[in-house]
Amino acid sequence: MRKLLALVLSVMPLLACGEKPRVKEFDGPSAFRYLETQVAFGPRVPGTEPHRRMDAWLDSLLRRRADTLIVQRWNHVTAKGDTLPMVNFLARYQPAAEKRILLLAHWDSRPHADGPNSRDSTLPVPGANDGGSGVALLLGVTDVLERTPPTVGVDLLFVDGEDYGDFTGTPQDVLIGSRYYGAHQPPGPAPIYAVLFDLIADKELQIYQEGNSLVGAPEVVSLVWDTAKDLGLAGTFISSPRHTLIDDHLELQKAGIRAIDVVDFDYQFWHTPDDTVDKVSAQSLQVVGDLAVALIRREGTT
Ligand SMILES: [Zn+2]
């Protein structure tokens, strides 16, 4: 892969006089390895050993890479009276910068595979796409920022407890980490906008605009889909609405942050025991990773 890229670069100037060759900063295959590592821990259900191991892994990895790491730890008492240990990680780059953007994903896995296509709702969700893909994308971004630091402030937020409880009726014991973050934001400049990445590695990736994003922060939806179009990704980022979802972006919106959801909700293995590594791809991570990096670089040049 690296060799091929070097060869292409050496030929490019001859082919395109004066045009800068576009180098991909985001490395989809290595981001995919972050996804595999998470799934190998087992379902990252709060209160279980895989959750503890993933907590330690994220902590050590982000501590080495971020300019500043903020770890939020607290206990959440569920409607049933169980006490769950919760952890949010906020990896900050250029922490003093006035102008900043926030990218986030949830890192927990759902304890019950109770989706419409599930064959066994007593099993937990392996979370290759649901949880695993968003985290893999953010970790891929940390590699990019390590090589070339951003000129704008970047906050990468890994929230816990998105998927623990019940989304039907009045949502209960879900979006726990994003709600906590909304109430406990670090002091200093707030992000100009936030993008949530969820379910973004489906092999058949198609990302439509999400309803609550269009209502809560339409200008951010336009910015993201325009950026995708500029990158030639209009085949994946489709400029029309489709689903309206309850997801972590709503808790950030409630806290005053212009937050949207980048999500492919047409995933037949959603909340099933079959949300496994063979259903997702490095190529899809590459597409969304290119978009995420373009958002960061774009704010750094204006
Ligand atoms: Zn989920």
Residues whose N, C-alpha, C, O or C-beta is under 5 A from the ligand:
A	BS01	ZN	D130 D163
